[in-house]
Amino acid sequence: MNKLFTSLAVSVALLAAGPALAQQSQQQGPAQTEKSGYSNPAASGTQKTTYNDAELKKFVKAQSGINDIRDEYMKKIENADSQEKAQKLQMDANDKMVTVIEDSGLDIPTYNAIATAYNSEPSVRNRVDALM
């Protein structure tokens, strides 16, 4: 379970960082202050925290793929010889994670909301753990 908790934290961080990293790499100069437009409804308290079993099963399926991608990319990112290379690897991992999540039948906000609920709501955590 500790591995899942760590994996969820890394996955959410990578998914949340992806749009910001993409924007940062496209910026023309430091004066640009536009936001990426990404928001996490679960973190702001505006997302539901009750999910049906079908949604949670999709989350578990997605999380399995996310774990594989995380395992593949974490060492590559840690061993990158430049920040630019690390950011590119992180963006590649993020793209793969998005594909895995969408292929599981979830959208990114729902996946992130369930991940946040898993970390903050014992009832969601218990249901997800029971499905694993």
C-alpha positions in Angstrom: 0.0 0.0 0.0 2.9 2.4 0.7 4.1 1.8 -2.9 0.6 2.7 -4.2 0.6 5.9 -2.0 4.0 6.9 -3.4 3.0 6.0 -6.9 -0.1 8.1 -6.6 1.8 11.1 -5.4 4.4 10.8 -8.2 1.7 10.2 -10.8 -0.4 13.2 -9.7 2.8 15.4 -9.5 3.8 14.3 -13.0 0.3 14.9 -14.4 0.0 18.3 -12.8 3.5 19.3 -13.8 3.1 18.3 -17.4 1.1 21.3 -18.6 3.3 23.7 -16.6 6.5 22.2 -18.0 5.1 22.3 -21.5 4.2 26.0 -21.1 7.6 26.7 -19.5 9.4 25.2 -22.4 7.3 27.3 -24.9 7.8 30.6 -23.1 9.5 33.4 -25.0 10.9 35.1 -22.0 10.6 35.4 -18.2 8.1 38.2 -18.4 5.4 35.9 -19.6 3.0 35.1 -16.7 0.2 33.2 -18.2 -1.0 30.2 -16.3 -1.4 26.8 -17.9 -5.1 26.7 -17.1 -4.9 23.4 -15.3 -6.9 23.1 -12.1 -7.4 20.2 -9.8 -11.1 20.2 -8.7 -10.4 17.6 -6.0 -7.7 19.6 -4.3 -9.9 22.7 -4.3 -12.8 20.8 -2.7 -15.2 21.2 -5.7 -15.0 17.6 -7.0 -17.1 14.8 -5.7 -15.5 12.2 -3.5 -18.0 9.4 -4.1 -17.2 7.1 -6.9 -18.9 3.9 -8.2 -17.1 0.6 -8.5 -16.8 1.0 -12.3 -14.9 4.3 -11.9 -12.7 2.8 -9.2 -11.9 -0.3 -11.3 -10.9 2.0 -14.1 -8.7 3.9 -11.7 -7.0 0.7 -10.5 -6.4 -0.3 -14.1 -4.9 3.1 -15.0 -2.8 3.0 -11.8 -1.2 -0.3 -12.9 -0.1 1.3 -16.2 1.0 4.4 -14.4 3.2 2.3 -12.1 4.9 0.7 -15.1 5.6 4.1 -16.7 6.8 5.6 -13.4 9.2 2.7 -12.9 10.5 3.1 -16.5 11.0 6.9 -16.3 12.0 7.7 -12.8 15.6 6.4 -13.2 15.9 8.0 -16.6 14.8 11.4 -15.2 17.1 11.1 -12.2 20.1 10.2 -14.4 19.4 12.9 -17.0 22.5 15.0 -17.7 20.6 18.3 -18.1 17.4 19.9 -16.8 16.1 20.1 -20.4 16.5 16.4 -20.9 14.9 15.7 -17.6 11.9 17.9 -18.6 11.6 16.2 -21.9 11.6 12.8 -20.3 9.0 14.0 -17.7 6.8 15.3 -20.6 7.2 12.0 -22.4 6.2 10.1 -19.3 3.3 12.5 -18.8 2.1 11.9 -22.3 2.2 8.1 -21.8 0.4 8.4 -18.5 -2.4 10.5 -20.1 -2.8 7.8 -22.8 -3.0 5.0 -20.1 -5.6 7.0 -18.1 -7.7 7.7 -21.2 -7.4 4.2 -22.5 -8.7 3.0 -19.1 -11.9 5.0 -19.7 -11.2 7.9 -17.3 -10.5 11.5 -18.1 -7.6 13.3 -16.4 -9.6 15.4 -13.9 -11.5 12.3 -12.7 -8.3 10.3 -12.4 -6.7 13.1 -10.4 -9.8 13.6 -8.3 -9.8 9.9 -7.4 -6.1 9.9 -6.6 -6.6 12.9 -4.4 -9.6 11.3 -2.7 -7.5 8.1 -2.2 -4.9 10.1 -0.3 -7.4 12.1 1.8 -10.6 10.0 2.1 -10.3 6.7 4.0 -13.5 5.3 2.5 -12.2 5.8 -1.0 -8.8 4.4 0.0 -10.4 1.3 1.4 -12.6 0.7 -1.6 -9.6 1.1 -4.0 -7.4 -1.2 -2.0 -10.2 -3.8 -2.0 -10.3 -3.7 -5.8 -6.6 -4.3 -6.2 
